[in-house]
Amino acid sequence: MRLSLKSKPSATVMLQNRMTRFARDEAGTMTIFAVMMLMMMLLVGGIAVDLMRNEMERTRVQGTLDRAVLAAADLDQTLDPNAVVQDYMAKSGLAQYAVSVDPDTGINYKTVTAHTNGTTPTQFMRLMGVPTLPVPVRSAAEERISNVEISMVLDISGSMGRNSKMENLQVAAKTFVDTVIRDETDDLVSMSLIPYTAQVNAGFPIFDELNVPDLHAFSYCVDFDAVDFEVTGLDLAKEYEHMQHFEEGWNWNNPIGNPGCPQQDYEEIMAFSQDANNLKARIDQYRARANTSIHLGMKWGVAMLDPSFKPITQALSLQNRIDAAFANRPAAYNDPETLKTIVLMTDGQNVNTTRIQPWYYDSPSERVHWSKYPLYWYLNNYVSNSWSNWRYTKYTSSQADTMLGNICDAAKAKGIVVWSIGFEVTDYSAGVMEDCASSPSHFFRVEGVEISEAFEAIAKQINQLRLTQ
């Protein structure tokens, strides 16, 4: 019997067999892939964390630098701009950032530019050879006194004589003048004062440039039609009506002492002035009289900012009645260098407007008569009935409110910035005045000495501090 012995495989064959089995074995493949994906996710997440931390720091530095340059660019700021910016950074815990400050100052402006190129350390990106990320921050601010045209429309009606309101207004208005008219605003800021009661006395120089039949020489008020409140300007070709000179009062005066059209020189419009002393002296002369026609004051305030008024301004300049620097004002509405703004103030609300019937005011003798005797006093003493034959309502308080709304809307549509102040007014009047303003934030409702705070806040806004970058 033959025995057969199988030979054992060689070591080489065994190794080959093991390699073949290993190559065919798929166990553990997903585990390796999962580990690789996890590593990639951790890396991407780490990059995101580094980038987020860098952006948070950049935002913090940007906000601080913005505030710093705004403070440094303020024309009222007496400290060195570089010192102001560095102080802001240090007090915000950012002293480690080296900030370069570049100020530029002119007669009517101050510009401050600042930038820094700091870095933030990374936690994860350093593993990829990026140890820090840059924090580039740049900011600039400017306060510039551009050309500014201001109409200050002030209520001097009879109710302003109560509760020290006139005195409080005078203090507030004079502070406003000193705030907006300064040495550095020379030939840049013009202000017109428009006091109003039941009417606005334009004064003969302005009145004479309009197409108005001159009925008398007692005062120079113009009566407008409702359609005139739908447009901002004056129509120099249109024939306007000379306001009757009379007083509605019940008490005997000869001559009348409280006419609807104020007749004193200091109650006339003061146009395009930059003389702070003259403006304040005029404000000090105001006295409370007659009743309230806010829409008429606003009409004149807007008209004096409309380019259609320029021929009148040029005529006044030739007569040396305004500063020659303002001979070409008002500027065009689209002039990018000019801000047009109105400050409208009242302590009341519109009332019905009365006029004498034309047939009792159509001769020189009748006009002289009504300059001597108050209307209601005369009717009460000499006319027993049919008073309506002697007088009429030109427009009601409601119609006057509509005209006020129309002229306010027309002004805002032209880009005029309208500020309004309700001084110890009713809720109804506050609503009317807020609607007139450019926005709710442009309206101030104040009591007593708070009126000074309102005027001061408006003045500071007009000085236009703005962030430019």
C-alpha positions in Angstrom: 0.0 0.0 0.0 1.4 3.4 -1.1 1.1 6.4 1.2 0.7 9.9 -0.4 1.7 13.0 1.6 0.4 16.5 0.6 3.0 19.1 0.7 2.4 22.2 2.8 2.1 25.6 1.0 5.0 27.8 1.0 5.2 31.0 3.1 5.0 33.0 -0.1 1.8 31.4 -1.1 0.3 31.9 2.3 1.1 35.6 2.2 -0.4 35.9 -1.2 -3.6 34.2 0.0 -3.9 36.5 3.0 -3.4 39.6 0.8 -6.1 38.4 -1.5 -8.5 37.8 1.4 -7.7 41.2 2.8 -8.3 42.9 -0.5 -11.7 41.3 -0.8 -12.7 42.0 2.9 -15.0 45.1 3.1 -15.5 45.1 6.8 -14.7 48.5 8.5 -14.8 50.6 5.3 -17.6 52.9 6.5 -15.9 53.5 9.8 -12.8 54.9 8.1 -15.0 57.1 5.9 -17.0 58.4 8.9 -13.8 59.3 10.7 -12.5 61.2 7.6 -15.9 63.1 7.3 -15.9 63.9 11.0 -12.4 65.4 10.7 -13.5 67.5 7.7 -16.6 68.7 9.6 -14.5 69.7 12.6 -12.1 71.6 10.4 -14.9 73.5 8.5 -16.7 74.2 11.8 -13.4 75.5 13.3 -12.9 77.8 10.3 -16.5 79.1 10.7 -15.8 79.8 14.4 -12.7 81.7 13.6 -14.4 83.8 10.9 -17.4 84.5 13.2 -15.1 85.7 16.0 -13.2 87.9 13.6 -16.4 89.5 12.2 -17.7 90.1 15.7 -14.5 91.9 16.6 -14.5 93.8 13.4 -18.1 95.0 14.1 -17.2 96.1 17.6 -14.2 98.1 16.3 -16.2 99.6 13.5 -19.0 100.8 15.9 -16.5 102.3 18.3 -14.6 104.0 15.5 -17.8 105.4 14.0 -18.8 107.0 17.3 -15.2 108.3 17.7 -15.0 110.1 14.4 -18.5 111.5 14.8 -17.4 113.1 18.1 -14.1 114.3 16.6 -15.8 115.9 13.6 -18.2 118.0 15.6 -17.5 121.6 14.8 -18.2 122.3 18.5 -15.5 119.9 19.5 -12.4 121.8 20.9 -10.2 118.8 21.5 -7.7 117.5 19.0 -9.4 114.9 16.7 -6.6 112.3 17.2 -7.0 112.6 20.9 -10.7 112.2 20.7 -10.5 109.1 18.6 -7.8 107.5 20.7 -9.7 108.2 23.9 -12.8 106.5 22.5 -10.9 103.4 21.5 -9.1 103.2 24.9 -12.3 103.6 26.9 -13.9 100.9 24.8 -11.1 98.4 25.6 -9.6 98.6 22.1 -6.4 100.4 22.9 -4.4 97.6 21.3 -5.5 98.7 17.9 -3.2 101.3 16.3 -5.5 103.9 14.7 -4.4 106.4 12.1 -6.5 109.7 12.2 -6.6 112.2 9.4 -8.5 115.4 10.1 -9.3 118.1 7.6 -10.8 121.4 8.7 -12.1 124.4 6.6 -14.0 127.6 7.3 -17.3 125.8 7.2 -16.5 122.1 7.7 -14.6 119.5 9.6 -13.8 116.0 8.3 -12.2 113.3 10.3 -11.1 110.0 8.7 -9.7 107.1 10.7 -8.6 103.6 10.0 -6.9 100.6 11.6 -5.6 97.3 10.4 -5.6 95.1 13.5 -5.8 91.3 13.7 -7.6 88.6 15.7 -5.8 85.3 16.6 -7.3 82.0 15.3 -8.0 78.8 17.2 -8.5 76.3 14.3 -7.1 78.0 11.2 -3.7 78.2 12.8 -3.5 74.4 12.2 -3.6 75.3 8.5 -0.9 77.8 8.9 -3.2 80.9 9.4 -2.4 82.2 12.9 -4.4 85.5 12.6 -7.1 87.2 10.6 -7.1 90.9 9.6 -9.5 93.4 11.1 -9.5 96.2 8.5 -11.8 99.1 9.7 -12.2 102.5 8.2 -14.6 105.3 9.1 -15.1 109.0 8.2 -17.5 111.7 9.5 -18.1 115.2 8.5 -20.0 118.2 9.8 -20.4 120.8 7.1 -22.3 124.0 7.2 -23.6 124.1 3.6 -25.8 126.9 2.3 -28.8 127.0 4.6 -32.0 129.0 4.0 -34.3 129.2 7.1 -37.8 130.6 7.5 -38.7 131.1 11.1 -42.5 131.5 11.3 -43.5 132.7 14.7 -47.0 133.1 16.3 -47.4 136.5 17.9 -51.2 136.3 18.3 -53.0 137.6 21.4 -52.9 134.3 23.3 -49.1 134.6 23.4 -49.5 137.4 25.9 -50.6 134.9 28.6 -48.6 132.7 30.9 -45.2 134.3 29.9 -45.4 132.6 26.6 -44.1 135.5 24.6 -41.1 135.8 26.9 -40.3 132.1 26.7 -40.6 132.2 22.9 -38.2 135.2 22.7 -35.6 133.4 24.8 -35.9 130.2 22.7 -35.9 132.0 19.3 -32.8 134.0 20.2 -31.0 130.9 21.3 -31.9 129.4 18.0 -30.4 132.4 16.2 -27.1 132.1 18.1 -26.9 128.4 17.4 -27.3 128.5 13.6 -25.6 131.8 12.9 -22.0 131.8 13.9 -18.7 133.2 12.6 -18.0 130.1 10.6 -21.4 130.4 8.8 -20.7 133.8 7.3 -22.5 134.1 3.9 -23.8 130.6 4.3 -26.8 130.7 6.5 -29.7 133.2 5.9 -32.7 133.6 8.1 -36.0 135.2 7.5 -38.4 136.1 10.4 -42.1 135.8 9.6 -44.2 136.9 12.6 -47.9 136.2 12.1 -51.2 136.9 13.8 -54.4 137.1 11.8 -52.2 138.1 8.9 -48.6 138.6 7.9 -47.3 142.1 7.2 -44.9 141.7 4.3 -43.6 145.3 4.7 -43.7 147.8 1.9 -40.4 146.8 0.2 -41.6 143.3 -0.4 -45.2 144.4 -1.0 -44.1 146.9 -3.6 -42.5 144.1 -5.7 -45.8 142.2 -6.0 -48.7 142.9 -8.3 -51.1 144.2 -5.6 -53.3 147.3 -6.0 -52.2 149.6 -3.3 -55.5 150.5 -1.4 -54.0 152.2 1.7 -50.8 153.0 3.5 -51.7 151.7 7.0 -50.2 148.2 6.6 -49.0 145.8 3.9 -50.7 142.4 4.2 -51.7 140.3 1.2 -54.8 138.2 1.0 -54.3 134.9 -0.8 -56.9 132.6 -2.4 -57.3 128.9 -1.5 -55.5 127.9 -4.7 -52.4 129.9 -3.6 -51.8 127.4 -0.8 -51.5 124.5 -3.3 -48.2 125.9 -4.7 -45.0 126.9 -2.9 -44.2 130.1 -4.8 -45.6 133.5 -5.5 -46.9 134.4 -8.9 -45.4 137.8 -9.6 -47.8 138.3 -12.5 -50.9 137.5 -10.5 -52.9 140.4 -9.0 -53.2 139.7 -5.3 -55.6 141.5 -3.0 -54.4 144.1 -0.5 -55.6 143.1 2.9 -58.1 145.5 4.5 -56.8 147.4 7.5 -59.3 147.0 10.4 -59.7 145.6 13.8 -62.5 143.2 14.7 -62.6 144.3 18.4 -65.4 145.3 20.7 -63.6 148.0 22.6 -63.4 151.6 21.3 -60.0 152.7 20.0 -59.2 155.6 17.8 -57.1 154.8 15.9 -57.4 151.1 16.1 -54.7 149.5 18.3 -55.0 145.8 17.4 -55.5 145.4 13.6 -55.6 142.0 11.9 -52.7 143.1 9.8 -50.0 144.1 12.3 -48.8 147.6 11.4 -45.6 148.3 13.3 -42.2 148.2 11.5 -40.9 145.4 13.9 -43.9 143.3 13.0 -43.0 143.1 9.3 -41.1 140.3 7.6 -37.3 140.5 8.1 -35.8 138.8 5.0 -32.6 137.0 4.4 -30.5 138.2 7.3 -27.3 136.8 8.9 -27.0 139.6 11.4 -27.7 137.8 14.7 -27.9 140.9 16.7 -30.5 142.5 14.4 -32.5 139.3 14.4 -32.5 139.0 18.1 -33.4 142.7 18.6 -36.4 142.2 16.3 -37.5 139.1 18.2 -37.3 141.1 21.4 -39.8 143.7 20.0 -42.6 141.2 19.3 -45.8 141.9 21.2 -49.0 139.7 21.4 -51.9 140.9 19.3 -55.0 139.8 17.2 -55.8 136.2 16.5 -54.3 133.2 14.7 -53.9 132.3 11.0 -51.2 129.7 10.9 -51.7 129.0 7.2 -50.8 132.6 6.2 -47.6 132.5 8.2 -46.7 129.2 6.6 -47.5 130.4 3.1 -45.0 133.3 3.5 -42.4 131.1 5.1 -42.6 128.6 2.2 -42.8 131.4 -0.5 -39.5 132.9 0.7 -37.7 129.6 0.1 -39.2 129.2 -3.4 -37.0 130.3 -6.3 -39.9 132.4 -7.6 -39.0 134.8 -4.8 -35.5 135.5 -6.2 -36.5 138.7 -8.2 -37.8 140.2 -4.9 -34.6 139.2 -3.1 -32.5 140.8 -5.9 -34.6 144.0 -5.7 -34.1 144.1 -1.9 -30.4 143.7 -2.3 -30.2 146.6 -4.7 -32.0 148.7 -2.1 -29.5 147.6 0.5 -32.3 146.0 2.5 -30.6 142.5 2.7 -27.1 141.3 2.7 -25.6 141.3 -0.8 -24.3 137.8 -0.2 -27.9 136.5 -0.4 -28.9 138.4 -3.6 -29.3 135.2 -5.5 -31.4 133.4 -3.0 -33.6 131.4 -2.8 -31.5 128.7 -4.6 -33.1 126.2 -6.9 -34.8 123.2 -5.2 -32.3 120.8 -6.8 -29.2 122.7 -5.6 -27.2 119.9 -3.7 -25.4 122.5 -1.6 -28.5 124.2 -0.2 -30.7 123.1 2.7 -34.1 124.8 2.9 -36.0 124.5 6.1 -38.9 126.0 8.0 -39.5 126.3 11.7 -43.2 126.8 12.3 -44.4 127.6 15.8 -47.9 128.2 17.2 -49.6 128.3 20.6 -53.1 128.0 19.2 -55.1 127.0 16.1 -56.7 128.6 13.1 -59.9 130.6 13.7 -62.6 131.9 11.3 -61.3 134.8 9.2 -63.5 137.9 8.9 -63.4 140.6 6.3 -65.5 143.8 5.8 -67.9 143.6 2.8 -66.2 145.2 -0.2 -68.9 147.8 -0.6 -68.0 149.2 2.8 -64.3 149.3 2.0 -64.2 150.6 -1.5 -63.4 154.3 -1.0 -60.5 156.2 0.7 -62.9 157.7 3.3 -64.2 154.3 4.2 -60.6 152.9 4.6 -59.8 155.8 6.9 -63.0 155.2 8.8 -62.1 151.6 9.6 -58.6 152.6 10.7 -60.3 154.6 13.5 -63.1 152.4 14.7 -63.1 148.7 15.6 -65.6 146.7 13.5 -67.7 145.1 16.2 -67.7 148.2 18.4 -69.0 150.3 15.5 -71.6 147.7 14.5 -72.8 147.3 18.1 -73.1 151.1 18.5 -74.4 152.2 15.1 -75.9 149.2 13.3 -78.9 147.6 14.9 -79.3 144.5 12.6 -78.1 142.9 9.4 -74.5 142.8 10.5 -73.9 140.3 7.7 -74.4 143.1 5.3 -71.2 144.7 6.7 -68.9 141.7 7.2 -68.4 138.1 5.9 -66.3 135.0 6.7 -63.5 134.8 4.2 -62.8 131.2 5.3 -63.6 129.1 8.3 -61.1 127.6 10.7 -61.6 124.2 9.0 -60.9 125.7 5.6 -57.8 127.4 7.0 -56.6 124.0 8.4 -57.0 122.5 4.9 -55.0 125.4 3.4 -52.3 124.9 6.0 -52.2 121.2 5.2 -51.9 122.0 1.4 -49.0 124.4 1.8 -47.2 122.0 4.1 -47.6 119.2 1.6 -46.5 121.4 -1.2 -43.4 122.4 0.8 -42.4 118.8 1.7 -42.9 117.7 -1.9 -40.2 120.2 -2.9 -37.8 118.8 -0.4 -38.2 121.6 2.2 -37.6 120.3 5.7 -40.5 121.4 7.9 -40.2 121.5 11.7 -43.2 122.4 13.8 -43.6 123.3 17.4 -46.9 123.2 19.3 -46.5 125.4 22.3 -49.1 124.7 25.0 -51.6 123.6 22.4 -54.7 121.4 22.4 -54.7 117.8 21.2 -56.4 119.0 18.0 -53.8 121.6 17.3 -51.0 119.2 18.1 -52.4 116.9 15.4 -52.6 119.6 12.8 -49.0 120.7 13.6 -47.6 117.2 13.5 -49.3 116.6 10.1 -47.5 119.7 8.8 -44.0 118.5 9.9 -41.8 116.5 7.7 -42.2 113.5 10.1 -43.5 112.9 13.6 -39.9 113.3 14.8 -39.9 116.8 13.3 -42.7 117.9 15.6 -42.3 119.1 19.2 -45.1 119.5 21.7 -43.8 121.6 24.6 -44.9 123.5 27.7 -43.3 126.6 29.3 -39.6 126.8 29.1 -39.4 123.5 27.2 -39.8 125.6 24.0 -36.1 126.5 24.3 -35.2 122.8 24.3 -37.3 122.4 21.1 -35.6 125.2 19.3 -32.2 124.1 20.4 -32.8 120.5 19.2 -33.9 121.8 15.8 -30.9 124.1 15.5 -28.5 121.2 16.2 -30.2 119.1 13.6 -29.9 121.9 11.0 -26.2 121.8 11.6 -26.2 118.4 9.9 -23.7 116.1 11.5 -23.6 113.1 9.3 -21.6 109.9 8.9 -20.1 109.8 5.4 -18.5 106.4 5.2 
